[in-house]
Amino acid sequence: MKKSSFITLILGVIGGVFFALGMCMALIPEWNMFNQGVICGVIGLVILLADLLIWRKLTEKAPIKLNGKTVLSVVVGVLGALLLGVGMCLTMVFSQMIAGIIVGLIGIVVLLMLIPLVKGIHD
């Protein structure tokens, strides 16, 4: 395993755990730890962002260009993830099975739209 892959793996796991734990802390009312959860989630996001920058530096990739296509890709990805998450919440938390499945499937379709948007369609 390359050093860059190993470092990315370790930082990704640490950042993902901090982010997931922060979301649980913030969104489970019985824990009564909303403020601490937000802080923990932000720490996770910062670690994940640092992971991305460190990986790009170690693999000598060019900096990410901020153009319309990049911004649109991020917006579509966030929208798809939110729709999928709302569908899961409707199904599991609010017991609205049909509405949750429909919203979740719409989220999956939006996420699938990322493939042609990012990679394009070739012969």
N, CA, C and O atoms as CSV, one atom per row, in Angstrom:
chain,resi,resn,atom,element,x,y,z
A,1,MET,N,N,0.843,-1.166,0.000
A,1,MET,CA,C,0.000,0.000,0.000
A,1,MET,C,C,0.898,1.241,0.000
A,1,MET,O,O,1.885,1.315,0.732
A,2,LYS,N,N,0.536,2.196,-0.825
A,2,LYS,CA,C,1.298,3.436,-0.893
A,2,LYS,C,C,1.094,4.256,0.375
A,2,LYS,O,O,0.066,4.161,1.045
A,3,LYS,N,N,2.100,5.059,0.681
A,3,LYS,CA,C,2.019,5.917,1.859
A,3,LYS,C,C,0.835,6.880,1.752
A,3,LYS,O,O,0.150,7.131,2.744
A,4,SER,N,N,0.592,7.415,0.564
A,4,SER,CA,C,-0.513,8.360,0.383
A,4,SER,C,C,-1.863,7.681,0.630
A,4,SER,O,O,-2.763,8.280,1.219
A,5,SER,N,N,-2.002,6.438,0.183
A,5,SER,CA,C,-3.252,5.715,0.396
A,5,SER,C,C,-3.464,5.398,1.872
A,5,SER,O,O,-4.585,5.488,2.374
A,6,PHE,N,N,-2.399,5.031,2.560
A,6,PHE,CA,C,-2.501,4.692,3.979
A,6,PHE,C,C,-2.876,5.921,4.802
A,6,PHE,O,O,-3.747,5.847,5.669
A,7,ILE,N,N,-2.228,7.040,4.536
A,7,ILE,CA,C,-2.534,8.272,5.266
A,7,ILE,C,C,-3.967,8.706,4.978
A,7,ILE,O,O,-4.679,9.130,5.888
A,8,THR,N,N,-4.394,8.604,3.725
A,8,THR,CA,C,-5.757,8.950,3.364
A,8,THR,C,C,-6.757,8.041,4.073
A,8,THR,O,O,-7.794,8.507,4.543
A,9,LEU,N,N,-6.454,6.766,4.152
A,9,LEU,CA,C,-7.321,5.812,4.833
A,9,LEU,C,C,-7.472,6.171,6.308
A,9,LEU,O,O,-8.589,6.223,6.823
A,10,ILE,N,N,-6.369,6.415,6.981
A,10,ILE,CA,C,-6.406,6.729,8.416
A,10,ILE,C,C,-7.167,8.031,8.670
A,10,ILE,O,O,-8.053,8.073,9.523
A,11,LEU,N,N,-6.829,9.087,7.939
A,11,LEU,CA,C,-7.511,10.367,8.144
A,11,LEU,C,C,-8.984,10.289,7.765
A,11,LEU,O,O,-9.822,10.926,8.404
A,12,GLY,N,N,-9.308,9.515,6.731
A,12,GLY,CA,C,-10.709,9.355,6.333
A,12,GLY,C,C,-11.530,8.659,7.402
A,12,GLY,O,O,-12.664,9.052,7.679
A,13,VAL,N,N,-10.960,7.630,8.001
A,13,VAL,CA,C,-11.670,6.920,9.074
A,13,VAL,C,C,-11.860,7.832,10.279
A,13,VAL,O,O,-12.953,7.900,10.841
A,14,ILE,N,N,-10.802,8.535,10.680
A,14,ILE,CA,C,-10.904,9.426,11.840
A,14,ILE,C,C,-11.935,10.529,11.577
A,14,ILE,O,O,-12.792,10.792,12.420
A,15,GLY,N,N,-11.851,11.165,10.421
A,15,GLY,CA,C,-12.809,12.215,10.083
A,15,GLY,C,C,-14.228,11.702,9.981
A,15,GLY,O,O,-15.162,12.358,10.443
A,16,GLY,N,N,-14.403,10.530,9.378
A,16,GLY,CA,C,-15.738,9.948,9.255
A,16,GLY,C,C,-16.339,9.598,10.599
A,16,GLY,O,O,-17.531,9.810,10.821
A,17,VAL,N,N,-15.523,9.061,11.502
A,17,VAL,CA,C,-16.018,8.716,12.841
A,17,VAL,C,C,-16.409,9.980,13.603
A,17,VAL,O,O,-17.472,10.018,14.224
A,18,PHE,N,N,-15.573,11.010,13.566
A,18,PHE,CA,C,-15.918,12.265,14.239
A,18,PHE,C,C,-17.206,12.848,13.677
A,18,PHE,O,O,-18.075,13.293,14.428
A,19,PHE,N,N,-17.326,12.843,12.345
A,19,PHE,CA,C,-18.524,13.412,11.718
A,19,PHE,C,C,-19.772,12.613,12.088
A,19,PHE,O,O,-20.793,13.194,12.455
A,20,ALA,N,N,-19.696,11.281,11.992
A,20,ALA,CA,C,-20.861,10.444,12.298
A,20,ALA,C,C,-21.249,10.560,13.766
A,20,ALA,O,O,-22.434,10.664,14.086
A,21,LEU,N,N,-20.262,10.543,14.665
A,21,LEU,CA,C,-20.557,10.679,16.089
A,21,LEU,C,C,-21.166,12.044,16.383
A,21,LEU,O,O,-22.089,12.158,17.190
A,22,GLY,N,N,-20.653,13.071,15.732
A,22,GLY,CA,C,-21.213,14.408,15.914
A,22,GLY,C,C,-22.654,14.490,15.448
A,22,GLY,O,O,-23.480,15.125,16.103
A,23,MET,N,N,-22.965,13.861,14.333
A,23,MET,CA,C,-24.342,13.870,13.852
A,23,MET,C,C,-25.265,13.117,14.815
A,23,MET,O,O,-26.386,13.553,15.078
A,24,CYS,N,N,-24.791,12.000,15.331
A,24,CYS,CA,C,-25.595,11.256,16.317
A,24,CYS,C,C,-25.818,12.105,17.566
A,24,CYS,O,O,-26.933,12.181,18.081
A,25,MET,N,N,-24.758,12.739,18.048
A,25,MET,CA,C,-24.871,13.565,19.249
A,25,MET,C,C,-25.859,14.712,19.032
A,25,MET,O,O,-26.625,15.055,19.932
A,26,ALA,N,N,-25.838,15.296,17.846
A,26,ALA,CA,C,-26.690,16.446,17.573
A,26,ALA,C,C,-28.135,16.052,17.301
A,26,ALA,O,O,-29.052,16.808,17.622
A,27,LEU,N,N,-28.346,14.882,16.716
A,27,LEU,CA,C,-29.688,14.545,16.245
A,27,LEU,C,C,-30.462,13.568,17.125
A,27,LEU,O,O,-31.647,13.342,16.882
A,28,ILE,N,N,-29.829,12.986,18.137
A,28,ILE,CA,C,-30.561,12.102,19.044
A,28,ILE,C,C,-30.908,12.914,20.289
A,28,ILE,O,O,-30.035,13.190,21.112
A,29,PRO,N,N,-32.183,13.299,20.432
A,29,PRO,CA,C,-32.545,14.209,21.521
A,29,PRO,C,C,-32.300,13.627,22.918
A,29,PRO,O,O,-32.047,14.376,23.861
A,30,GLU,N,N,-32.371,12.307,23.058
A,30,GLU,CA,C,-32.159,11.697,24.368
A,30,GLU,C,C,-30.746,11.939,24.894
A,30,GLU,O,O,-30.531,11.941,26.106
A,31,TRP,N,N,-29.794,12.140,24.009
A,31,TRP,CA,C,-28.414,12.359,24.428
A,31,TRP,C,C,-28.222,13.769,24.984
A,31,TRP,O,O,-27.324,14.004,25.793
A,32,ASN,N,N,-29.066,14.705,24.550
A,32,ASN,CA,C,-29.004,16.093,25.008
A,32,ASN,C,C,-27.598,16.687,24.830
A,32,ASN,O,O,-27.053,17.300,25.748
A,33,MET,N,N,-27.024,16.496,23.636
A,33,MET,CA,C,-25.662,16.972,23.359
A,33,MET,C,C,-25.587,17.671,22.005
A,33,MET,O,O,-24.648,17.444,21.242
A,34,PHE,N,N,-26.562,18.513,21.704
A,34,PHE,CA,C,-26.616,19.139,20.385
A,34,PHE,C,C,-25.371,19.986,20.111
A,34,PHE,O,O,-24.724,19.813,19.078
A,35,ASN,N,N,-25.029,20.899,21.026
A,35,ASN,CA,C,-23.881,21.800,20.788
A,35,ASN,C,C,-22.577,21.020,20.650
A,35,ASN,O,O,-21.772,21.309,19.765
A,36,GLN,N,N,-22.365,20.032,21.520
A,36,GLN,CA,C,-21.158,19.220,21.432
A,36,GLN,C,C,-21.139,18.417,20.128
A,36,GLN,O,O,-20.078,18.207,19.540
A,37,GLY,N,N,-22.323,17.969,19.678
A,37,GLY,CA,C,-22.419,17.224,18.431
A,37,GLY,C,C,-22.055,18.067,17.220
A,37,GLY,O,O,-21.387,17.595,16.300
A,38,VAL,N,N,-22.496,19.313,17.227
A,38,VAL,CA,C,-22.153,20.209,16.121
A,38,VAL,C,C,-20.644,20.437,16.083
A,38,VAL,O,O,-20.036,20.416,15.012
A,39,ILE,N,N,-20.049,20.652,17.236
A,39,ILE,CA,C,-18.597,20.859,17.303
A,39,ILE,C,C,-17.856,19.614,16.816
A,39,ILE,O,O,-16.905,19.717,16.040
A,40,CYS,N,N,-18.289,18.451,17.269
A,40,CYS,CA,C,-17.651,17.191,16.856
A,40,CYS,C,C,-17.810,16.972,15.345
A,40,CYS,O,O,-16.872,16.538,14.677
A,41,GLY,N,N,-18.997,17.272,14.813
A,41,GLY,CA,C,-19.223,17.131,13.379
A,41,GLY,C,C,-18.362,18.070,12.562
A,41,GLY,O,O,-17.848,17.684,11.513
A,42,VAL,N,N,-18.198,19.293,13.027
A,42,VAL,CA,C,-17.349,20.262,12.321
A,42,VAL,C,C,-15.894,19.808,12.362
A,42,VAL,O,O,-15.176,19.941,11.371
A,43,ILE,N,N,-15.454,19.271,13.501
A,43,ILE,CA,C,-14.090,18.740,13.577
A,43,ILE,C,C,-13.906,17.624,12.552
A,43,ILE,O,O,-12.873,17.553,11.887
A,44,GLY,N,N,-14.906,16.753,12.426
A,44,GLY,CA,C,-14.845,15.683,11.430
A,44,GLY,C,C,-14.752,16.217,10.011
A,44,GLY,O,O,-13.972,15.712,9.204
A,45,LEU,N,N,-15.551,17.245,9.701
A,45,LEU,CA,C,-15.493,17.837,8.365
A,45,LEU,C,C,-14.135,18.474,8.086
A,45,LEU,O,O,-13.621,18.366,6.972
A,46,VAL,N,N,-13.547,19.139,9.087
A,46,VAL,CA,C,-12.233,19.755,8.913
A,46,VAL,C,C,-11.173,18.677,8.657
A,46,VAL,O,O,-10.307,18.846,7.799
A,47,ILE,N,N,-11.245,17.576,9.402
A,47,ILE,CA,C,-10.293,16.477,9.191
A,47,ILE,C,C,-10.462,15.897,7.789
A,47,ILE,O,O,-9.470,15.601,7.123
A,48,LEU,N,N,-11.698,15.731,7.334
A,48,LEU,CA,C,-11.932,15.186,5.993
A,48,LEU,C,C,-11.435,16.145,4.913
A,48,LEU,O,O,-10.883,15.707,3.904
A,49,LEU,N,N,-11.624,17.434,5.115
A,49,LEU,CA,C,-11.109,18.414,4.151
A,49,LEU,C,C,-9.590,18.388,4.132
A,49,LEU,O,O,-8.982,18.430,3.062
A,50,ALA,N,N,-8.969,18.321,5.308
A,50,ALA,CA,C,-7.506,18.218,5.380
A,50,ALA,C,C,-7.032,16.941,4.701
A,50,ALA,O,O,-5.998,16.935,4.033
A,51,ASP,N,N,-7.792,15.855,4.873
A,51,ASP,CA,C,-7.467,14.580,4.228
A,51,ASP,C,C,-7.426,14.741,2.710
A,51,ASP,O,O,-6.511,14.248,2.050
A,52,LEU,N,N,-8.415,15.427,2.169
A,52,LEU,CA,C,-8.451,15.654,0.724
A,52,LEU,C,C,-7.245,16.455,0.261
A,52,LEU,O,O,-6.614,16.111,-0.739
A,53,LEU,N,N,-6.924,17.523,0.983
A,53,LEU,CA,C,-5.795,18.364,0.591
A,53,LEU,C,C,-4.463,17.615,0.720
A,53,LEU,O,O,-3.597,17.730,-0.147
A,54,ILE,N,N,-4.307,16.853,1.795
A,54,ILE,CA,C,-3.076,16.080,1.994
A,54,ILE,C,C,-2.936,15.021,0.910
A,54,ILE,O,O,-1.845,14.829,0.374
A,55,TRP,N,N,-4.025,14.330,0.578
A,55,TRP,CA,C,-3.972,13.298,-0.465
A,55,TRP,C,C,-3.568,13.903,-1.806
A,55,TRP,O,O,-2.736,13.343,-2.519
A,56,ARG,N,N,-4.160,15.049,-2.146
A,56,ARG,CA,C,-3.816,15.685,-3.419
A,56,ARG,C,C,-2.351,16.112,-3.442
A,56,ARG,O,O,-1.697,16.032,-4.482
A,57,LYS,N,N,-1.836,16.562,-2.304
A,57,LYS,CA,C,-0.429,16.975,-2.232
A,57,LYS,C,C,0.495,15.770,-2.351
A,57,LYS,O,O,1.491,15.831,-3.072
A,58,LEU,N,N,0.180,14.661,-1.649
A,58,LEU,CA,C,1.031,13.471,-1.681
A,58,LEU,C,C,1.040,12.792,-3.045
A,58,LEU,O,O,2.054,12.219,-3.444
A,59,THR,N,N,-0.074,12.850,-3.760
A,59,THR,CA,C,-0.140,12.214,-5.078
A,59,THR,C,C,0.210,13.190,-6.196
A,59,THR,O,O,0.143,12.838,-7.374
A,60,GLU,N,N,0.584,14.417,-5.830
A,60,GLU,CA,C,0.992,15.452,-6.780
A,60,GLU,C,C,-0.080,15.739,-7.828
A,60,GLU,O,O,0.219,15.926,-9.008
A,61,LYS,N,N,-1.329,15.769,-7.378
A,61,LYS,CA,C,-2.443,16.129,-8.264
A,61,LYS,C,C,-2.535,17.642,-8.373
A,61,LYS,O,O,-2.108,18.371,-7.478
A,62,ALA,N,N,-3.090,18.091,-9.463
A,62,ALA,CA,C,-3.284,19.526,-9.653
A,62,ALA,C,C,-4.361,20.024,-8.689
A,62,ALA,O,O,-5.248,19.264,-8.301
A,63,PRO,N,N,-4.284,21.296,-8.305
A,63,PRO,CA,C,-5.334,21.837,-7.423
A,63,PRO,C,C,-6.705,21.738,-8.086
A,63,PRO,O,O,-6.820,21.743,-9.312
A,64,ILE,N,N,-7.730,21.650,-7.264
A,64,ILE,CA,C,-9.102,21.569,-7.776
A,64,ILE,C,C,-9.472,22.918,-8.367
A,64,ILE,O,O,-9.338,23.951,-7.710
A,65,LYS,N,N,-9.940,22.905,-9.615
A,65,LYS,CA,C,-10.347,24.137,-10.272
A,65,LYS,C,C,-11.802,24.419,-9.921
A,65,LYS,O,O,-12.664,23.555,-10.078
A,66,LEU,N,N,-12.066,25.617,-9.450
A,66,LEU,CA,C,-13.414,26.003,-9.073
A,66,LEU,C,C,-14.081,26.662,-10.272
A,66,LEU,O,O,-13.897,27.852,-10.531
A,67,ASN,N,N,-14.872,25.852,-11.009
A,67,ASN,CA,C,-15.602,26.384,-12.149
A,67,ASN,C,C,-17.071,25.977,-12.022
A,67,ASN,O,O,-17.464,25.365,-11.028
A,68,GLY,N,N,-17.866,26.311,-13.007
A,68,GLY,CA,C,-19.295,26.023,-12.963
A,68,GLY,C,C,-19.605,24.544,-12.842
A,68,GLY,O,O,-20.516,24.158,-12.111
A,69,LYS,N,N,-18.859,23.717,-13.550
A,69,LYS,CA,C,-19.104,22.273,-13.520
A,69,LYS,C,C,-18.811,21.697,-12.139
A,69,LYS,O,O,-19.549,20.835,-11.661
A,70,THR,N,N,-17.750,22.160,-11.495
A,70,THR,CA,C,-17.406,21.683,-10.154
A,70,THR,C,C,-18.479,22.083,-9.149
A,70,THR,O,O,-18.902,21.268,-8.329
A,71,VAL,N,N,-18.916,23.333,-9.212
A,71,VAL,CA,C,-19.948,23.814,-8.294
A,71,VAL,C,C,-21.249,23.048,-8.522
A,71,VAL,O,O,-21.903,22.647,-7.559
A,72,LEU,N,N,-21.633,22.839,-9.781
A,72,LEU,CA,C,-22.849,22.093,-10.082
A,72,LEU,C,C,-22.747,20.652,-9.580
A,72,LEU,O,O,-23.723,20.103,-9.071
A,73,SER,N,N,-21.578,20.043,-9.721
A,73,SER,CA,C,-21.390,18.678,-9.233
A,73,SER,C,C,-21.561,18.599,-7.718
A,73,SER,O,O,-22.181,17.665,-7.209
A,74,VAL,N,N,-21.019,19.566,-7.007
A,74,VAL,CA,C,-21.158,19.588,-5.552
A,74,VAL,C,C,-22.621,19.801,-5.156
A,74,VAL,O,O,-23.125,19.134,-4.253
A,75,VAL,N,N,-23.294,20.722,-5.825
A,75,VAL,CA,C,-24.702,20.994,-5.512
A,75,VAL,C,C,-25.564,19.758,-5.775
A,75,VAL,O,O,-26.417,19.416,-4.956
A,76,VAL,N,N,-25.352,19.092,-6.899
A,76,VAL,CA,C,-26.122,17.882,-7.215
A,76,VAL,C,C,-25.818,16.779,-6.197
A,76,VAL,O,O,-26.730,16.070,-5.771
A,77,GLY,N,N,-24.563,16.625,-5.808
A,77,GLY,CA,C,-24.197,15.609,-4.819
A,77,GLY,C,C,-24.836,15.868,-3.463
A,77,GLY,O,O,-25.361,14.950,-2.834
A,78,VAL,N,N,-24.792,17.114,-3.014
A,78,VAL,CA,C,-25.395,17.465,-1.729
A,78,VAL,C,C,-26.910,17.279,-1.788
A,78,VAL,O,O,-27.501,16.731,-0.857
A,79,LEU,N,N,-27.536,17.724,-2.861
A,79,LEU,CA,C,-28.986,17.570,-3.012
A,79,LEU,C,C,-29.385,16.095,-3.010
A,79,LEU,O,O,-30.347,15.712,-2.344
A,80,GLY,N,N,-28.655,15.275,-3.747
A,80,GLY,CA,C,-28.966,13.842,-3.785
A,80,GLY,C,C,-28.793,13.179,-2.431
A,80,GLY,O,O,-29.620,12.362,-2.027
A,81,ALA,N,N,-27.716,13.529,-1.723
A,81,ALA,CA,C,-27.486,12.952,-0.394
A,81,ALA,C,C,-28.569,13.387,0.585
A,81,ALA,O,O,-29.032,12.585,1.396
A,82,LEU,N,N,-28.975,14.654,0.514
A,82,LEU,CA,C,-30.039,15.128,1.399
A,82,LEU,C,C,-31.366,14.438,1.099
A,82,LEU,O,O,-32.083,14.051,2.022
A,83,LEU,N,N,-31.694,14.283,-0.163
A,83,LEU,CA,C,-32.937,13.601,-0.514
A,83,LEU,C,C,-32.921,12.146,-0.052
A,83,LEU,O,O,-33.915,11.647,0.474
A,84,LEU,N,N,-31.810,11.481,-0.244
A,84,LEU,CA,C,-31.699,10.097,0.212
A,84,LEU,C,C,-31.821,10.024,1.732
A,84,LEU,O,O,-32.486,9.129,2.254
A,85,GLY,N,N,-31.194,10.948,2.442
A,85,GLY,CA,C,-31.290,10.977,3.899
A,85,GLY,C,C,-32.690,11.288,4.388
A,85,GLY,O,O,-33.158,10.682,5.352
A,86,VAL,N,N,-33.370,12.230,3.735
A,86,VAL,CA,C,-34.750,12.547,4.111
A,86,VAL,C,C,-35.652,11.335,3.873
A,86,VAL,O,O,-36.534,11.044,4.681
A,87,GLY,N,N,-35.431,10.638,2.774
A,87,GLY,CA,C,-36.211,9.425,2.512
A,87,GLY,C,C,-35.996,8.372,3.582
A,87,GLY,O,O,-36.941,7.711,4.012
A,88,MET,N,N,-34.750,8.216,4.012
A,88,MET,CA,C,-34.464,7.245,5.082
A,88,MET,C,C,-35.123,7.671,6.384
A,88,MET,O,O,-35.666,6.835,7.106
A,89,CYS,N,N,-35.081,8.969,6.692
A,89,CYS,CA,C,-35.718,9.455,7.923
A,89,CYS,C,C,-37.234,9.266,7.873
A,89,CYS,O,O,-37.847,8.863,8.862
A,90,LEU,N,N,-37.827,9.557,6.731
A,90,LEU,CA,C,-39.272,9.358,6.605
A,90,LEU,C,C,-39.643,7.899,6.843
A,90,LEU,O,O,-40.649,7.599,7.485
A,91,THR,N,N,-38.829,7.012,6.325
A,91,THR,CA,C,-39.117,5.585,6.457
A,91,THR,C,C,-38.872,5.084,7.873
A,91,THR,O,O,-39.721,4.392,8.436
A,92,MET,N,N,-37.740,5.417,8.452
A,92,MET,CA,C,-37.339,4.811,9.722
A,92,MET,C,C,-37.807,5.581,10.954
A,92,MET,O,O,-38.101,4.967,11.980
A,93,VAL,N,N,-37.882,6.897,10.881
A,93,VAL,CA,C,-38.226,7.686,12.058
A,93,VAL,C,C,-39.716,8.004,12.096
A,93,VAL,O,O,-40.358,7.874,13.139
A,94,PHE,N,N,-40.260,8.419,10.964
A,94,PHE,CA,C,-41.642,8.878,10.939
A,94,PHE,C,C,-42.629,7.827,10.434
A,94,PHE,O,O,-43.823,8.107,10.335
A,95,SER,N,N,-42.159,6.641,10.118
A,95,SER,CA,C,-42.998,5.517,9.676
A,95,SER,C,C,-43.885,5.858,8.485
A,95,SER,O,O,-45.023,5.395,8.397
A,96,GLN,N,N,-43.368,6.657,7.585
A,96,GLN,CA,C,-44.074,6.969,6.340
A,96,GLN,C,C,-43.369,6.230,5.214
A,96,GLN,O,O,-42.576,6.800,4.466
A,97,MET,N,N,-43.682,4.938,5.118
A,97,MET,CA,C,-42.928,4.035,4.260
A,97,MET,C,C,-42.977,4.447,2.785
A,97,MET,O,O,-41.931,4.545,2.143
A,98,ILE,N,N,-44.149,4.683,2.248
A,98,ILE,CA,C,-44.287,4.984,0.816
A,98,ILE,C,C,-43.597,6.303,0.469
A,98,ILE,O,O,-42.834,6.373,-0.494
A,99,ALA,N,N,-43.867,7.351,1.255
A,99,ALA,CA,C,-43.247,8.657,0.984
A,99,ALA,C,C,-41.730,8.562,1.121
A,99,ALA,O,O,-40.999,9.146,0.321
A,100,GLY,N,N,-41.254,7.835,2.123
A,100,GLY,CA,C,-39.821,7.687,2.328
A,100,GLY,C,C,-39.149,6.963,1.180
A,100,GLY,O,O,-38.064,7.349,0.744
A,101,ILE,N,N,-39.792,5.910,0.688
A,101,ILE,CA,C,-39.214,5.167,-0.439
A,101,ILE,C,C,-39.168,6.044,-1.684
A,101,ILE,O,O,-38.176,6.030,-2.413
A,102,ILE,N,N,-40.213,6.794,-1.932
A,102,ILE,CA,C,-40.256,7.656,-3.126
A,102,ILE,C,C,-39.170,8.737,-3.044
A,102,ILE,O,O,-38.433,8.952,-4.005
A,103,VAL,N,N,-39.076,9.409,-1.900
A,103,VAL,CA,C,-38.067,10.472,-1.749
A,103,VAL,C,C,-36.659,9.872,-1.821
A,103,VAL,O,O,-35.769,10.459,-2.435
A,104,GLY,N,N,-36.454,8.714,-1.202
A,104,GLY,CA,C,-35.153,8.052,-1.249
A,104,GLY,C,C,-34.761,7.659,-2.660
A,104,GLY,O,O,-33.605,7.823,-3.050
A,105,LEU,N,N,-35.706,7.141,-3.431
A,105,LEU,CA,C,-35.414,6.778,-4.823
A,105,LEU,C,C,-35.094,8.006,-5.663
A,105,LEU,O,O,-34.224,7.957,-6.533
A,106,ILE,N,N,-35.792,9.106,-5.406
A,106,ILE,CA,C,-35.467,10.349,-6.114
A,106,ILE,C,C,-34.038,10.773,-5.779
A,106,ILE,O,O,-33.302,11.224,-6.658
A,107,GLY,N,N,-33.642,10.631,-4.512
A,107,GLY,CA,C,-32.272,10.950,-4.107
A,107,GLY,C,C,-31.253,10.072,-4.814
A,107,GLY,O,O,-30.199,10.554,-5.229
A,108,ILE,N,N,-31.560,8.784,-4.957
A,108,ILE,CA,C,-30.653,7.871,-5.652
A,108,ILE,C,C,-30.523,8.267,-7.120
A,108,ILE,O,O,-29.423,8.244,-7.673
A,109,VAL,N,N,-31.635,8.630,-7.752
A,109,VAL,CA,C,-31.589,9.053,-9.156
A,109,VAL,C,C,-30.758,10.325,-9.311
A,109,VAL,O,O,-29.985,10.453,-10.261
A,110,VAL,N,N,-30.918,11.269,-8.375
A,110,VAL,CA,C,-30.115,12.505,-8.428
A,110,VAL,C,C,-28.632,12.170,-8.277
A,110,VAL,O,O,-27.793,12.735,-8.978
A,111,LEU,N,N,-28.308,11.248,-7.360
A,111,LEU,CA,C,-26.903,10.853,-7.202
A,111,LEU,C,C,-26.384,10.139,-8.448
A,111,LEU,O,O,-25.221,10.307,-8.815
A,112,LEU,N,N,-27.223,9.353,-9.094
A,112,LEU,CA,C,-26.802,8.687,-10.332
A,112,LEU,C,C,-26.546,9.688,-11.451
A,112,LEU,O,O,-25.764,9.412,-12.361
A,113,MET,N,N,-27.196,10.844,-11.391
A,113,MET,CA,C,-26.959,11.877,-12.399
A,113,MET,C,C,-25.538,12.433,-12.315
A,113,MET,O,O,-25.061,13.062,-13.259
A,114,LEU,N,N,-24.868,12.206,-11.197
A,114,LEU,CA,C,-23.492,12.675,-11.064
A,114,LEU,C,C,-22.545,11.975,-12.030
A,114,LEU,O,O,-21.558,12.564,-12.471
A,115,ILE,N,N,-22.842,10.721,-12.361
A,115,ILE,CA,C,-21.926,9.966,-13.229
A,115,ILE,C,C,-21.778,10.626,-14.596
A,115,ILE,O,O,-20.653,10.909,-15.009
A,116,PRO,N,N,-22.876,10.883,-15.317
A,116,PRO,CA,C,-22.684,11.559,-16.610
A,116,PRO,C,C,-22.227,13.013,-16.448
A,116,PRO,O,O,-21.554,13.555,-17.325
A,117,LEU,N,N,-22.592,13.638,-15.331
A,117,LEU,CA,C,-22.182,15.019,-15.128
A,117,LEU,C,C,-20.663,15.121,-14.932
A,117,LEU,O,O,-20.023,16.012,-15.490
A,118,VAL,N,N,-20.096,14.217,-14.147
A,118,VAL,CA,C,-18.682,14.288,-13.843
A,118,VAL,C,C,-17.837,13.596,-14.927
A,118,VAL,O,O,-16.849,14.160,-15.397
A,119,LYS,N,N,-18.221,12.396,-15.315
A,119,LYS,CA,C,-17.428,11.613,-16.256
A,119,LYS,C,C,-17.828,11.831,-17.714
A,119,LYS,O,O,-17.011,11.640,-18.615
A,120,GLY,N,N,-19.059,12.222,-17.948
A,120,GLY,CA,C,-19.551,12.382,-19.311
A,120,GLY,C,C,-19.997,11.046,-19.882
A,120,GLY,O,O,-19.780,9.997,-19.275
A,121,ILE,N,N,-20.611,11.089,-21.033
A,121,ILE,CA,C,-21.081,9.879,-21.709
A,121,ILE,C,C,-20.239,9.682,-22.963
A,121,ILE,O,O,-20.184,10.554,-23.831
A,122,HIS,N,N,-19.586,8.527,-23.047
A,122,HIS,CA,C,-18.694,8.229,-24.167
A,122,HIS,C,C,-19.199,7.002,-24.903
A,122,HIS,O,O,-20.049,6.263,-24.407
A,123,ASP,N,N,-18.660,6.802,-26.095
A,123,ASP,CA,C,-19.034,5.614,-26.899
A,123,ASP,C,C,-18.518,4.353,-26.306
A,123,ASP,O,O,-18.743,3.275,-26.855
